[in-house]
Amino acid sequence: MNKKIIFFDIDGTLYDPVLGVTDLTKQAIKELLEKGHIPVICTGRTKAMVPDYLTDMGFLGVLAGAGTYVEYDGKVIHNKTMGPETGDSTIALLKESGIHYILEGPENIYVDGENNAEEYQRVIQFAKKYAGDRLRTIQEGDYIINKFTCAPGVAGSLEKAEKKLREEYHFTLHIDGNFEMTPKGYDKSTGIRLLLEYLKADRKDTYAFGDSTNDLEMLQYVEYGIAMGNSYPQVLEAARYKTLTIQEDGIYYGLKEFGLI
């Protein structure tokens, strides 16, 4: 297979909150497409939080929700969701432990409309920035989600809930103390495997760029896992390959280094 499949994380890899998507990064995706390769977004964000200005760059696939949602050429291949029948018991445990939470789905993002804590209101503002009119409250009715994103509150304790949560969810801790939970057995490598099966493609033709702890499984699963220069220390330590930071156009120069553009 001459075509290569290249997976890109969003935050800290494709997108910087100050720079946005750099011109050289946009140029890199354009050149990949011109050469017949397959660029794919692979993000912890759910589909509801993937903006059109990214997908409109020409990505042929979107793996969202940390491997729970797989889309290729506009067709949804896989969508692992949860509803109140499983989510409500998790919410009760999080509340009991003083942990703030956002429920992230393929179409909407859900927040606790009854939580007025100042630190949680900051979390809501962050979610609203990316979800826009897709932001809902849990109290508005049924929800369909792919994952949880959580943050211990001022008086919260992760230790209270962690053992139980790990029995039911794949758990990813971030350097800032926040954490993500996807259904057991789901991480970014799961979404990649499902897409490769659908395309009848080989792992030897895969590359990935990432920077965070939720990228570790992706970087280790593909043939060429490339850490951005601005990656978390544990990601830089674990990755087989490294490139420049996002501010230094690490994607463009990394693709150049591997002869993909």
Residue frames as qw, qx, qy, qz and C-alpha x, y, z in Angstrom:
[[0.000, 0.887, 0.461, 0.000, 0.00, 0.00, 0.00],
 [0.422, 0.344, -0.018, 0.838, 1.52, 3.33, -1.05],
 [0.316, -0.725, -0.143, -0.595, -1.09, 5.26, 0.87],
 [0.346, -0.005, -0.695, 0.630, -0.22, 6.00, 4.47],
 [0.395, -0.746, -0.461, -0.275, -2.73, 6.77, 7.19],
 [0.322, 0.212, -0.407, 0.828, -1.74, 9.58, 9.54],
 [0.415, -0.706, -0.574, -0.023, -3.63, 10.21, 12.79],
 [0.204, 0.402, -0.199, 0.870, -3.59, 13.64, 14.43],
 [0.272, -0.564, -0.618, 0.475, -4.61, 14.64, 17.92],
 [0.093, 0.862, 0.300, 0.399, -6.23, 18.09, 18.13],
 [0.325, -0.936, 0.039, -0.125, -5.34, 19.96, 21.32],
 [0.495, -0.708, 0.451, 0.224, -1.62, 20.62, 21.60],
 [0.610, -0.024, 0.670, 0.423, -0.98, 18.92, 18.27],
 [0.308, 0.542, 0.559, 0.547, -3.12, 20.34, 15.46],
 [0.138, -0.830, -0.290, -0.456, -4.58, 23.21, 17.45],
 [0.411, -0.095, -0.437, 0.794, -3.11, 25.74, 19.87],
 [0.071, -0.794, -0.572, 0.192, -5.49, 28.08, 21.76],
 [0.144, -0.738, 0.079, 0.654, -3.30, 31.08, 20.95],
 [0.078, -0.357, 0.635, 0.680, -2.11, 30.24, 17.42],
 [0.789, 0.338, 0.094, -0.503, -5.09, 28.22, 16.25],
 [0.888, 0.153, 0.361, 0.240, -3.97, 25.98, 13.37],
 [0.231, -0.643, 0.345, 0.644, -0.76, 27.31, 11.85],
 [0.574, 0.652, -0.217, -0.445, -0.42, 27.96, 8.12],
 [0.201, 0.482, -0.842, -0.134, 2.29, 25.31, 7.78],
 [0.379, 0.047, 0.878, -0.288, 0.07, 22.75, 9.49],
 [0.636, 0.551, 0.271, -0.467, -2.71, 23.52, 7.01],
 [0.423, 0.666, -0.525, -0.319, -0.19, 23.24, 4.19],
 [0.129, -0.318, 0.938, -0.052, 0.97, 19.87, 5.52],
 [0.554, 0.280, 0.711, -0.331, -2.55, 18.39, 5.44],
 [0.578, 0.692, -0.048, -0.430, -3.08, 19.75, 1.94],
 [0.255, 0.608, -0.725, -0.198, 0.15, 18.13, 0.73],
 [0.362, -0.102, 0.910, -0.176, -0.74, 14.81, 2.35],
 [0.640, 0.485, 0.464, -0.373, -4.00, 14.76, 0.40],
 [0.471, 0.742, -0.322, -0.351, -2.25, 15.72, -2.84],
 [0.099, 0.487, -0.865, -0.062, 0.10, 12.75, -2.39],
 [0.696, -0.073, -0.600, -0.387, -2.81, 10.38, -1.88],
 [0.249, 0.032, -0.828, 0.501, -2.34, 9.78, 1.85],
 [0.449, -0.608, -0.581, -0.302, -5.14, 9.61, 4.40],
 [0.078, 0.263, -0.479, 0.834, -5.10, 12.23, 7.19],
 [0.526, -0.522, -0.644, -0.189, -7.41, 11.43, 10.09],
 [0.262, -0.603, 0.321, -0.682, -8.33, 13.39, 13.21],
 [0.687, -0.224, -0.680, 0.125, -7.92, 11.26, 16.35],
 [0.066, -0.498, 0.266, -0.823, -9.06, 13.22, 19.38],
 [0.131, -0.217, -0.837, 0.486, -10.27, 12.87, 22.92],
 [0.353, 0.193, 0.112, -0.909, -12.94, 15.43, 22.09],
 [0.491, 0.382, 0.778, -0.088, -16.27, 13.92, 21.12],
 [0.337, 0.407, 0.579, 0.621, -17.69, 14.70, 17.69],
 [0.085, -0.900, -0.426, -0.039, -19.83, 17.49, 19.17],
 [0.332, -0.867, 0.104, 0.356, -16.63, 19.38, 20.02],
 [0.570, -0.050, 0.497, 0.653, -14.78, 18.93, 16.73],
 [0.220, 0.701, 0.102, -0.671, -15.19, 22.23, 14.85],
 [0.737, 0.616, 0.276, -0.005, -15.98, 22.47, 11.16],
 [0.221, 0.909, -0.342, -0.086, -12.87, 24.55, 10.50],
 [0.379, -0.479, 0.787, 0.091, -10.81, 21.43, 11.29],
 [0.674, 0.233, 0.701, 0.020, -12.81, 18.88, 9.35],
 [0.523, 0.827, 0.136, -0.154, -13.03, 21.30, 6.43],
 [0.134, -0.751, 0.572, 0.301, -9.23, 21.11, 6.10],
 [0.636, 0.414, -0.557, -0.337, -9.76, 17.85, 4.23],
 [0.276, -0.296, 0.878, -0.256, -9.44, 15.14, 6.88],
 [0.513, 0.026, -0.709, -0.483, -10.89, 11.93, 5.49],
 [0.618, -0.361, -0.698, 0.018, -11.73, 10.46, 8.86],
 [0.263, -0.612, 0.309, -0.679, -12.63, 11.52, 12.39],
 [0.635, -0.222, -0.708, 0.216, -11.91, 9.32, 15.41],
 [0.203, -0.586, 0.155, -0.769, -13.49, 11.10, 18.35],
 [0.762, -0.500, 0.060, -0.407, -14.34, 10.50, 21.99],
 [0.253, -0.590, 0.762, -0.085, -10.97, 8.80, 22.60],
 [0.039, 0.187, -0.956, -0.221, -11.74, 5.87, 20.31],
 [0.370, 0.315, 0.772, -0.409, -15.48, 5.52, 20.91],
 [0.533, 0.726, 0.247, -0.358, -16.57, 7.18, 17.66],
 [0.427, -0.217, 0.639, 0.602, -15.23, 6.33, 14.20],
 [0.527, 0.745, 0.250, -0.324, -16.23, 8.11, 11.01],
 [0.424, -0.240, 0.582, 0.651, -14.74, 7.79, 7.53],
 [0.034, 0.129, 0.596, 0.792, -15.68, 9.71, 4.40],
 [0.414, -0.182, -0.034, -0.891, -18.81, 11.01, 6.16],
 [0.774, -0.209, -0.512, -0.307, -20.00, 7.55, 7.22],
 [0.476, -0.574, 0.512, -0.426, -20.23, 6.58, 10.90],
 [0.598, 0.236, -0.765, -0.040, -18.51, 3.20, 11.27],
 [0.557, -0.280, -0.710, 0.326, -18.70, 2.84, 15.04],
 [0.197, -0.569, 0.112, -0.791, -20.30, 4.80, 17.88],
 [0.503, -0.248, -0.767, 0.312, -20.05, 3.40, 21.41],
 [0.221, -0.531, 0.019, -0.818, -22.51, 5.30, 23.57],
 [0.233, -0.250, -0.816, 0.467, -23.89, 5.30, 27.09],
 [0.290, -0.584, -0.322, -0.686, -27.15, 6.64, 28.46],
 [0.442, -0.563, 0.298, -0.632, -28.80, 7.17, 31.85],
 [0.953, -0.189, -0.170, -0.166, -29.06, 3.41, 32.42],
 [0.834, -0.029, -0.236, 0.498, -25.30, 3.32, 33.04],
 [0.292, 0.508, -0.124, 0.800, -24.40, 6.99, 33.37],
 [0.459, -0.726, -0.091, -0.504, -26.68, 7.86, 36.29],
 [0.869, -0.454, -0.120, 0.159, -24.90, 5.51, 38.73],
 [0.664, 0.166, -0.066, 0.726, -21.55, 6.99, 37.68],
 [0.026, -0.661, -0.050, -0.749, -22.86, 10.52, 38.16],
 [0.686, -0.677, -0.139, -0.227, -24.05, 9.60, 41.66],
 [0.859, -0.240, -0.091, 0.444, -20.59, 8.29, 42.56],
 [0.442, 0.386, 0.009, 0.809, -18.88, 11.39, 41.16],
 [0.288, -0.736, -0.108, -0.603, -21.22, 13.68, 43.09],
 [0.814, -0.563, -0.145, 0.016, -20.66, 11.74, 46.31],
 [0.792, -0.128, -0.006, 0.597, -16.90, 12.13, 45.84],
 [0.106, -0.858, -0.042, 0.501, -17.08, 15.88, 45.12],
 [0.427, -0.122, 0.587, 0.677, -15.89, 15.46, 41.53],
 [0.404, 0.606, 0.011, -0.685, -17.07, 17.82, 38.79],
 [0.510, 0.090, 0.798, 0.307, -18.00, 16.24, 35.48],
 [0.437, 0.466, -0.230, -0.734, -18.94, 16.94, 31.89],
 [0.704, 0.196, 0.683, -0.012, -20.75, 14.34, 29.81],
 [0.123, 0.542, -0.473, -0.683, -19.54, 14.37, 26.21],
 [0.709, 0.321, 0.617, -0.116, -21.62, 12.89, 23.41],
 [0.478, 0.165, 0.588, 0.631, -21.50, 12.70, 19.62],
 [0.087, 0.686, 0.483, 0.537, -24.14, 15.41, 19.25],
 [0.291, -0.857, -0.055, -0.423, -24.26, 17.31, 22.55],
 [0.380, 0.213, -0.634, 0.639, -22.25, 18.13, 25.66],
 [0.553, -0.660, -0.428, -0.274, -24.04, 17.87, 29.00],
 [0.209, 0.326, -0.533, 0.752, -23.29, 19.71, 32.25],
 [0.304, -0.476, -0.760, 0.322, -24.80, 19.70, 35.74],
 [0.037, -0.637, -0.251, -0.728, -27.18, 22.64, 35.74],
 [0.606, -0.743, -0.240, -0.153, -27.55, 22.41, 39.53],
 [0.760, -0.260, -0.113, 0.585, -23.85, 22.79, 40.33],
 [0.096, 0.973, 0.094, 0.188, -23.11, 26.44, 41.10],
 [0.706, -0.514, 0.118, 0.473, -19.57, 26.00, 42.41],
 [0.125, 0.892, -0.218, -0.376, -17.25, 28.68, 41.07],
 [0.250, -0.448, 0.776, 0.366, -14.65, 26.21, 39.81],
 [0.478, 0.320, 0.811, 0.107, -17.37, 24.25, 37.98],
 [0.357, 0.858, 0.235, -0.284, -18.68, 27.38, 36.30],
 [0.014, -0.724, 0.542, 0.427, -15.19, 27.81, 34.81],
 [0.376, -0.042, 0.898, 0.223, -15.42, 24.24, 33.49],
 [0.443, 0.650, 0.601, -0.141, -18.79, 25.06, 31.91],
 [0.207, 0.879, -0.121, -0.411, -17.36, 28.15, 30.22],
 [0.185, -0.461, 0.777, 0.386, -14.57, 26.02, 28.74],
 [0.406, 0.259, 0.871, 0.098, -17.09, 23.49, 27.42],
 [0.358, 0.798, 0.381, -0.302, -19.31, 26.23, 26.02],
 [0.016, -0.720, 0.418, 0.553, -16.37, 27.71, 24.10],
 [0.037, -0.252, 0.870, 0.421, -16.15, 24.57, 21.96],
 [0.185, 0.352, 0.917, -0.016, -19.67, 23.13, 22.16],
 [0.153, -0.080, -0.247, -0.953, -21.60, 26.37, 21.55],
 [0.637, -0.089, 0.015, -0.766, -25.31, 25.67, 21.12],
 [0.733, 0.019, -0.671, -0.115, -24.65, 21.95, 21.60],
 [0.110, 0.174, -0.729, 0.653, -24.31, 22.52, 25.35],
 [0.611, -0.457, -0.457, -0.458, -27.17, 21.02, 27.38],
 [0.333, -0.455, 0.625, -0.540, -27.88, 20.36, 31.05],
 [0.133, 0.005, -0.991, 0.031, -28.33, 16.83, 32.30],
 [0.242, 0.323, 0.663, -0.630, -31.57, 17.94, 33.91],
 [0.436, 0.353, -0.217, -0.799, -33.09, 18.65, 30.49],
 [0.907, 0.173, 0.025, -0.383, -33.68, 14.96, 29.85],
 [0.954, -0.017, 0.234, 0.184, -32.06, 11.84, 28.50],
 [0.030, 0.836, -0.474, -0.277, -28.47, 11.99, 27.35],
 [0.957, 0.241, 0.062, 0.149, -26.37, 9.96, 24.94],
 [0.137, -0.899, 0.408, 0.078, -22.64, 10.15, 25.59],
 [0.814, 0.390, -0.400, 0.156, -19.31, 8.60, 24.65],
 [0.620, 0.076, -0.482, 0.614, -17.22, 9.64, 27.67],
 [0.407, -0.879, -0.229, 0.095, -16.85, 11.63, 30.86],
 [0.457, 0.460, -0.285, 0.706, -14.34, 14.40, 31.52],
 [0.605, -0.713, -0.354, 0.019, -13.86, 15.10, 35.21],
 [0.281, 0.544, -0.371, 0.698, -12.08, 17.39, 37.64],
 [0.486, -0.420, -0.654, 0.400, -11.87, 16.96, 41.42],
 [0.136, -0.883, -0.196, -0.404, -13.51, 19.94, 43.14],
 [0.010, -0.693, 0.454, -0.560, -11.99, 21.95, 45.96],
 [0.570, -0.373, 0.572, -0.457, -13.42, 19.53, 48.52],
 [0.923, 0.217, -0.139, -0.286, -13.42, 16.51, 46.21],
 [0.419, -0.520, 0.742, 0.068, -11.35, 13.35, 46.43],
 [0.644, 0.381, -0.546, -0.376, -10.57, 11.10, 43.50],
 [0.073, 0.278, -0.933, 0.218, -9.37, 8.38, 45.87],
 [0.537, 0.098, 0.575, -0.609, -12.93, 7.77, 47.07],
 [0.760, 0.451, 0.152, -0.442, -14.19, 6.88, 43.62],
 [0.250, 0.640, -0.643, -0.338, -11.17, 5.75, 41.61],
 [0.244, -0.165, 0.956, -0.009, -11.20, 2.02, 42.41],
 [0.519, 0.456, 0.657, -0.302, -14.88, 1.65, 41.50],
 [0.444, 0.768, -0.090, -0.453, -14.56, 3.82, 38.40],
 [0.067, 0.562, -0.770, -0.295, -11.62, 1.81, 37.11],
 [0.455, 0.084, 0.881, -0.094, -13.74, -1.33, 37.21],
 [0.506, 0.642, 0.553, -0.163, -16.10, 0.13, 34.61],
 [0.375, 0.923, 0.002, -0.083, -14.05, 2.65, 32.64],
 [0.734, 0.235, -0.028, 0.636, -10.75, 3.17, 30.88],
 [0.351, -0.889, -0.152, 0.252, -9.15, 5.88, 32.97],
 [0.614, 0.428, 0.001, 0.663, -6.78, 8.59, 31.68],
 [0.399, -0.782, -0.203, 0.434, -5.19, 11.02, 34.14],
 [0.438, 0.778, 0.033, 0.450, -3.91, 14.37, 32.87],
 [0.534, 0.148, -0.359, 0.751, -1.01, 16.36, 34.24],
 [0.158, -0.404, 0.104, -0.895, -3.38, 19.03, 35.60],
 [0.217, 0.001, 0.796, -0.565, -5.28, 16.51, 37.74],
 [0.694, 0.252, 0.019, -0.674, -8.28, 16.24, 35.42],
 [0.305, -0.142, 0.931, 0.144, -9.19, 12.85, 34.02],
 [0.581, 0.193, -0.386, -0.690, -11.18, 11.22, 31.21],
 [0.492, -0.035, 0.844, -0.211, -13.28, 8.07, 31.34],
 [0.551, 0.239, -0.515, -0.611, -14.31, 6.00, 28.35],
 [0.939, -0.125, 0.047, -0.317, -16.09, 2.63, 28.45],
 [0.633, -0.452, 0.613, 0.139, -13.77, -0.21, 29.41],
 [0.714, 0.172, 0.590, 0.335, -11.76, -1.35, 26.39],
 [0.414, 0.823, 0.279, 0.270, -11.88, 1.99, 24.58],
 [0.338, -0.688, 0.150, 0.625, -8.95, 4.32, 23.97],
 [0.337, 0.730, -0.268, -0.531, -7.58, 5.98, 20.84],
 [0.053, -0.334, 0.894, 0.294, -5.94, 2.75, 19.66],
 [0.432, 0.338, 0.811, -0.202, -9.38, 1.09, 19.65],
 [0.455, 0.762, 0.159, -0.432, -10.69, 3.63, 17.14],
 [0.146, 0.652, -0.627, -0.399, -7.58, 3.21, 14.97],
 [0.262, -0.086, 0.958, 0.079, -7.96, -0.58, 14.95],
 [0.479, 0.535, 0.635, -0.285, -11.62, -0.31, 13.94],
 [0.383, 0.798, -0.130, -0.446, -10.78, 2.08, 11.10],
 [0.002, -0.507, 0.805, 0.307, -7.95, -0.12, 9.83],
 [0.391, 0.165, 0.904, -0.057, -10.30, -3.12, 9.81],
 [0.473, 0.706, 0.368, -0.377, -12.86, -1.11, 7.84],
 [0.327, 0.812, -0.333, -0.349, -10.26, 0.05, 5.30],
 [0.982, 0.091, 0.079, 0.148, -8.53, -3.35, 5.21],
 [0.288, 0.845, -0.352, 0.280, -5.33, -1.45, 5.87],
 [0.831, -0.040, -0.408, 0.377, -2.12, -2.55, 7.58],
 [0.492, -0.838, -0.083, 0.219, -0.66, -1.14, 10.77],
 [0.672, -0.160, 0.227, 0.686, 2.72, -0.86, 9.07],
 [0.258, 0.497, 0.365, 0.744, 1.29, 2.03, 7.06],
 [0.321, -0.854, -0.386, -0.136, 0.24, 4.08, 10.08],
 [0.362, 0.227, -0.291, 0.856, 1.65, 7.22, 11.69],
 [0.336, -0.811, -0.473, -0.076, 0.37, 9.38, 14.53],
 [0.239, 0.400, -0.263, 0.845, 1.11, 12.73, 16.14],
 [0.536, -0.712, -0.421, -0.170, 0.13, 13.49, 19.75],
 [0.172, 0.582, -0.394, 0.690, 1.16, 15.24, 22.94],
 [0.515, -0.458, 0.309, -0.656, -0.95, 14.11, 25.91],
 [0.314, -0.219, 0.892, -0.240, -1.46, 11.08, 28.12],
 [0.726, 0.340, 0.465, -0.376, -4.60, 10.11, 26.21],
 [0.596, 0.675, -0.351, -0.255, -2.36, 9.81, 23.13],
 [0.308, -0.541, 0.782, 0.001, -0.08, 7.16, 24.63],
 [0.709, 0.143, 0.687, -0.069, -2.04, 4.14, 23.38],
 [0.624, 0.764, 0.095, -0.132, -2.31, 5.71, 19.91],
 [0.156, 0.840, -0.515, -0.069, 1.41, 6.48, 19.69],
 [0.397, -0.385, 0.832, -0.034, 2.30, 2.97, 20.82],
 [0.741, 0.313, 0.566, -0.178, -0.21, 1.22, 18.54],
 [0.617, 0.773, -0.053, -0.140, 0.75, 2.77, 15.20],
 [0.880, 0.204, -0.032, 0.428, 3.96, 1.89, 13.38],
 [0.427, 0.271, -0.131, 0.853, 5.36, 5.40, 13.76],
 [0.338, -0.831, -0.438, 0.059, 4.20, 7.23, 16.89],
 [0.423, 0.383, -0.070, 0.818, 5.52, 10.78, 16.94],
 [0.343, -0.711, -0.459, 0.409, 5.42, 12.99, 20.05],
 [0.178, 0.899, 0.090, 0.390, 5.16, 16.73, 19.65],
 [0.467, 0.314, -0.428, 0.708, 8.02, 18.68, 21.24],
 [0.290, -0.402, 0.251, -0.832, 5.53, 20.24, 23.66],
 [0.725, -0.244, -0.602, -0.229, 4.27, 16.84, 24.87],
 [0.704, -0.654, 0.154, -0.231, 3.82, 15.85, 28.51],
 [0.108, -0.668, 0.736, -0.024, 7.12, 14.46, 29.90],
 [0.640, -0.080, 0.754, -0.122, 5.78, 10.88, 30.11],
 [0.756, 0.600, 0.219, -0.142, 4.72, 11.07, 26.46],
 [0.314, 0.831, -0.459, -0.035, 8.15, 12.28, 25.33],
 [0.344, -0.489, 0.795, -0.102, 9.71, 9.47, 27.34],
 [0.706, 0.129, 0.677, -0.161, 7.45, 6.77, 25.90],
 [0.664, 0.696, 0.047, -0.270, 7.34, 7.83, 22.23],
 [0.836, 0.024, 0.343, 0.428, 9.66, 6.21, 19.71],
 [0.430, 0.388, 0.270, 0.769, 9.88, 9.35, 17.60],
 [0.160, -0.725, -0.336, 0.580, 9.75, 13.08, 18.33],
 [0.380, 0.611, 0.322, 0.615, 9.24, 16.27, 16.38],
 [0.140, 0.213, -0.186, 0.949, 9.27, 20.02, 17.09],
 [0.124, 0.375, 0.634, -0.664, 6.65, 21.80, 19.19],
 [0.305, 0.715, 0.626, 0.064, 3.31, 22.94, 17.81],
 [0.008, -0.925, -0.015, 0.380, 4.61, 26.51, 17.91],
 [0.187, -0.571, 0.627, 0.496, 7.54, 25.39, 15.73],
 [0.720, 0.387, -0.257, -0.516, 5.26, 23.62, 13.23],
 [0.396, -0.360, 0.843, -0.055, 6.15, 20.16, 14.46],
 [0.767, 0.346, 0.507, -0.185, 3.57, 18.46, 12.25],
 [0.573, 0.792, -0.148, -0.147, 4.91, 19.97, 9.03],
 [0.130, 0.721, -0.680, 0.024, 8.54, 19.20, 9.80],
 [0.576, -0.198, 0.771, -0.187, 7.73, 15.76, 11.21],
 [0.799, 0.472, 0.332, -0.167, 5.92, 14.79, 8.01],
 [0.424, 0.820, -0.380, -0.061, 8.87, 16.13, 6.02],
 [0.256, -0.583, 0.765, -0.095, 11.27, 14.04, 8.10],
 [0.635, 0.033, 0.763, -0.113, 9.34, 10.87, 7.29],
 [0.086, -0.133, 0.709, 0.687, 9.08, 11.71, 3.61],
 [0.241, 0.531, 0.802, -0.130, 5.30, 11.92, 3.65],
 [0.284, 0.917, 0.243, -0.137, 5.19, 15.41, 2.12]]
